[in-house]
Amino acid sequence: MSYITAFVVLDRSEQEYPVNCLRTDVQVNDRVIITSPDNQARLGRINRLEFHNWNCRWTIRCRASEADRGNGRVSIDPSVPIKSGPAEIFDVPRHLAATGWRRRSLAARKFKVGYTLANSSHVCHILVRTNGFNVAFSEGGVTRAEMEKPLSISDGTSHVSHSLNESGINLIAHMIDFADAFRADAADLERFLVPIGSSAKKKPLIEKEDASMQDIYDAISGGSGGAAYLGDGGYLTGGGWFND
């Protein structure tokens, strides 16, 4: 599953396909290699990047330029990352833990984890849901006794709920930027109290259309279960990359 959705136009095709994207350093028009769970692959070009929080079958493995070509073979070094930058929801609590926010016990099981931090004028609570965040502010500080209580969604005097679904921006990066700004007493709290995203998840067109659209992903793999054609004379098999 991927928060960022890349719409990729495959080589020798005019159709774009939604794929998972865990790389925040790729851009529109980048040529990329996309792979499936069964190790099939294709070459394509990113046509657009959006934030749908979909679970696509195919995932961007790397830029085409990051694959080595030599002696008639194409390979991807294991050091080439499939993920880069803030692209997953738990990148936020990892960042909070690393920058001085204090982890709290939780009053409700709907939340995965919660953190609190007080700056010179306010206290902020961030609770992480499966598909979003709840943020609460209040003026003043927080006592030791309060920190020892389970963190509740009702804590604080100002509240906002953000959702990964249809966020329009990289909400993961937005939350990290906010956390750093709050810690530095530089956060524009009013701006961060504007809800982002939607509680409803938009479905991919492929899931809305009739059964004839199901051949979209079959077209990516060739439907054979064998070596997948990459374009430019390249194939991928279970044993690795090679050129025809």
LOKOLKE-902079 format. One record per residue (C-alpha): x negated, y, z negated; residue in three letters. Coordinates in steps of 0.5 Angstrom, whole numbers. Each point is the difference from the previous one (the first is absolute). Layout:
N
{{X; Y; Z}; "ALA"}
...
REM end
This chain:
244
{{0; 0; 0}; "MET"}
{{-2; 7; 2}; "SER"}
{{2; 7; -3}; "TYR"}
{{-3; 3; 7}; "ILE"}
{{3; -2; 6}; "THR"}
{{-4; 0; 7}; "ALA"}
{{4; 0; 6}; "PHE"}
{{-5; -3; 5}; "VAL"}
{{0; -1; 8}; "VAL"}
{{-3; -6; 2}; "LEU"}
{{-5; -1; 6}; "ASP"}
{{4; -1; 6}; "ARG"}
{{6; 2; -3}; "SER"}
{{5; 6; -1}; "GLU"}
{{3; -3; -6}; "GLN"}
{{-2; 3; -7}; "GLU"}
{{0; -5; -6}; "TYR"}
{{1; 2; -7}; "PRO"}
{{-6; -3; -4}; "VAL"}
{{-3; 0; -7}; "ASN"}
{{-5; 6; -1}; "CYS"}
{{-5; 0; -6}; "LEU"}
{{-5; 4; 3}; "ARG"}
{{1; 8; -1}; "THR"}
{{-6; 1; 4}; "ASP"}
{{3; -2; 7}; "VAL"}
{{4; 5; 4}; "GLN"}
{{5; 1; 6}; "VAL"}
{{-4; -2; 6}; "ASN"}
{{-5; -5; -3}; "ASP"}
{{-1; -6; 3}; "ARG"}
{{1; -6; -5}; "VAL"}
{{0; -7; -1}; "ILE"}
{{7; -3; -3}; "ILE"}
{{0; -7; -3}; "THR"}
{{5; -5; -3}; "SER"}
{{1; -4; -6}; "PRO"}
{{-2; -6; 5}; "ASP"}
{{-6; 3; 2}; "ASN"}
{{2; 2; 7}; "GLN"}
{{-2; 7; 3}; "ALA"}
{{1; 6; 5}; "ARG"}
{{-3; 6; 2}; "LEU"}
{{4; 6; 0}; "GLY"}
{{1; 8; -1}; "ARG"}
{{3; 3; -6}; "ILE"}
{{6; 4; 3}; "ASN"}
{{2; 3; -7}; "ARG"}
{{0; -1; -7}; "LEU"}
{{6; 1; -5}; "GLU"}
{{1; -2; -7}; "PHE"}
{{6; -5; 0}; "HIS"}
{{-2; -5; -6}; "ASN"}
{{1; -6; 5}; "TRP"}
{{-2; -7; 0}; "ASN"}
{{-3; -1; 7}; "CYS"}
{{-3; -7; 3}; "ARG"}
{{-6; 3; 3}; "TRP"}
{{-5; 5; -3}; "THR"}
{{-6; 4; 2}; "ILE"}
{{-6; -4; -1}; "ARG"}
{{-5; 6; 2}; "CYS"}
{{-2; 5; 6}; "ARG"}
{{-2; -3; 6}; "ALA"}
{{-6; 3; 0}; "SER"}
{{-2; -3; -7}; "GLU"}
{{0; -7; 3}; "ALA"}
{{-7; -2; 3}; "ASP"}
{{0; -2; 7}; "ARG"}
{{-6; -4; 3}; "GLY"}
{{-3; -6; 4}; "ASN"}
{{7; -1; 2}; "GLY"}
{{3; 0; -7}; "ARG"}
{{4; 5; -4}; "VAL"}
{{0; -1; -8}; "SER"}
{{2; 4; -6}; "ILE"}
{{-5; 0; -6}; "ASP"}
{{4; -2; -6}; "PRO"}
{{-3; 7; -3}; "SER"}
{{5; 4; 4}; "VAL"}
{{6; 2; -4}; "PRO"}
{{7; -2; 1}; "ILE"}
{{2; 5; -5}; "LYS"}
{{-3; 7; -1}; "SER"}
{{3; 6; -4}; "GLY"}
{{6; 1; -4}; "PRO"}
{{5; -5; 4}; "ALA"}
{{3; -4; -6}; "GLU"}
{{4; 2; -6}; "ILE"}
{{-5; -3; -5}; "PHE"}
{{-5; 5; 3}; "ASP"}
{{3; 5; -5}; "VAL"}
{{0; -4; -7}; "PRO"}
{{-7; -2; 2}; "ARG"}
{{-2; 7; 1}; "HIS"}
{{4; 3; -6}; "LEU"}
{{-4; -6; -4}; "ALA"}
{{-7; 3; 3}; "ALA"}
{{2; 7; -2}; "THR"}
{{2; 0; -7}; "GLY"}
{{7; -1; 0}; "TRP"}
{{2; -4; -6}; "ARG"}
{{4; -7; 2}; "ARG"}
{{7; -1; -4}; "ARG"}
{{4; -5; -2}; "SER"}
{{7; 0; 4}; "LEU"}
{{7; 0; -3}; "ALA"}
{{3; -2; 7}; "ALA"}
{{-2; -6; 4}; "ARG"}
{{2; 3; 7}; "LYS"}
{{-7; 4; -1}; "PHE"}
{{-6; -4; 1}; "LYS"}
{{-5; 5; -3}; "VAL"}
{{0; 7; -4}; "GLY"}
{{-5; 5; -1}; "TYR"}
{{0; 7; -4}; "THR"}
{{-5; 6; -1}; "LEU"}
{{1; 6; -3}; "ALA"}
{{-4; 7; 3}; "ASN"}
{{0; 6; -4}; "SER"}
{{7; 2; 1}; "SER"}
{{4; -6; 2}; "HIS"}
{{1; -8; -1}; "VAL"}
{{1; -4; 6}; "CYS"}
{{2; -7; 1}; "HIS"}
{{0; -4; 6}; "ILE"}
{{4; -7; 1}; "LEU"}
{{-2; -4; 6}; "VAL"}
{{6; -4; 3}; "ARG"}
{{0; -6; 5}; "THR"}
{{1; 6; 6}; "ASN"}
{{-1; 6; -4}; "GLY"}
{{-2; 5; -6}; "PHE"}
{{4; 3; -5}; "ASN"}
{{-3; 6; -3}; "VAL"}
{{2; 4; -6}; "ALA"}
{{-3; 7; -3}; "PHE"}
{{1; 4; -6}; "SER"}
{{-4; 6; -3}; "GLU"}
{{-5; -1; -6}; "GLY"}
{{-4; -6; -2}; "GLY"}
{{2; -7; -2}; "VAL"}
{{-1; -3; -7}; "THR"}
{{-4; -7; -2}; "ARG"}
{{7; -3; -2}; "ALA"}
{{3; 2; 6}; "GLU"}
{{-5; -3; 4}; "MET"}
{{1; -7; -4}; "GLU"}
{{7; 0; 2}; "LYS"}
{{2; -4; 7}; "PRO"}
{{0; 5; 5}; "LEU"}
{{8; 2; 3}; "SER"}
{{2; 3; 6}; "ILE"}
{{4; 5; -5}; "SER"}
{{-7; 2; -3}; "ASP"}
{{-1; 8; 2}; "GLY"}
{{5; 5; 2}; "THR"}
{{-1; 1; 8}; "SER"}
{{0; -6; 4}; "HIS"}
{{-1; -2; 7}; "VAL"}
{{1; -7; 4}; "SER"}
{{-4; -1; 6}; "HIS"}
{{1; -6; 5}; "SER"}
{{-5; -3; 5}; "LEU"}
{{6; -2; 5}; "ASN"}
{{0; 6; 5}; "GLU"}
{{-5; 4; -4}; "SER"}
{{-2; 4; 6}; "GLY"}
{{-7; 1; -3}; "ILE"}
{{-5; -4; -3}; "ASN"}
{{3; -1; -7}; "LEU"}
{{-6; -4; -3}; "ILE"}
{{-5; 6; 2}; "ALA"}
{{5; 5; -2}; "HIS"}
{{1; -3; -7}; "MET"}
{{-8; -1; -1}; "ILE"}
{{-1; 8; 2}; "ASP"}
{{6; 2; -5}; "PHE"}
{{-3; -4; -6}; "ALA"}
{{-7; 3; 2}; "ASP"}
{{3; 7; 0}; "ALA"}
{{4; -1; -6}; "PHE"}
{{-6; -3; -4}; "ARG"}
{{-4; 7; 2}; "ALA"}
{{6; 4; -2}; "ASP"}
{{1; 2; 7}; "ALA"}
{{6; -3; 2}; "ALA"}
{{6; 3; 3}; "ASP"}
{{5; -3; -4}; "LEU"}
{{6; 3; 4}; "GLU"}
{{-2; -3; 6}; "ARG"}
{{-2; -7; -3}; "PHE"}
{{8; 0; -2}; "LEU"}
{{2; -1; 7}; "VAL"}
{{3; -7; 1}; "PRO"}
{{-4; -3; 6}; "ILE"}
{{3; -6; 3}; "GLY"}
{{6; -4; 1}; "SER"}
{{4; -5; -5}; "SER"}
{{2; -4; 7}; "ALA"}
{{-5; -3; 4}; "LYS"}
{{0; 1; 8}; "LYS"}
{{0; -7; 4}; "LYS"}
{{-4; -1; 6}; "PRO"}
{{3; 0; 6}; "LEU"}
{{-2; -7; 2}; "ILE"}
{{4; -2; -6}; "GLU"}
{{6; 4; 2}; "LYS"}
{{1; -2; 7}; "GLU"}
{{2; -7; 3}; "ASP"}
{{-3; -6; 0}; "ALA"}
{{-3; 2; 7}; "SER"}
{{-5; 4; -4}; "MET"}
{{-3; -5; -4}; "GLN"}
{{-5; -2; 6}; "ASP"}
{{-4; 7; -2}; "ILE"}
{{-4; -4; -5}; "TYR"}
{{0; -6; 5}; "ASP"}
{{-3; 4; 5}; "ALA"}
{{-6; 2; -4}; "ILE"}
{{-2; -7; -2}; "SER"}
{{2; -3; 7}; "GLY"}
{{5; -4; -4}; "GLY"}
{{-5; -6; 1}; "SER"}
{{-3; -1; -6}; "GLY"}
{{-7; 0; 3}; "GLY"}
{{-5; 5; 2}; "ALA"}
{{2; 7; 0}; "ALA"}
{{-2; 4; 6}; "TYR"}
{{-3; 7; -3}; "LEU"}
{{0; 3; 7}; "GLY"}
{{-7; 2; 4}; "ASP"}
{{-1; -7; 0}; "GLY"}
{{0; -2; -7}; "GLY"}
{{3; -5; -4}; "TYR"}
{{1; -2; -7}; "LEU"}
{{0; -7; -3}; "THR"}
{{-1; -3; -7}; "GLY"}
{{-7; -1; 1}; "GLY"}
{{-1; 7; 2}; "GLY"}
{{-1; 5; 5}; "TRP"}
{{-2; -1; 7}; "PHE"}
{{0; 3; 7}; "ASN"}
{{3; -4; 6}; "ASP"}
REM end
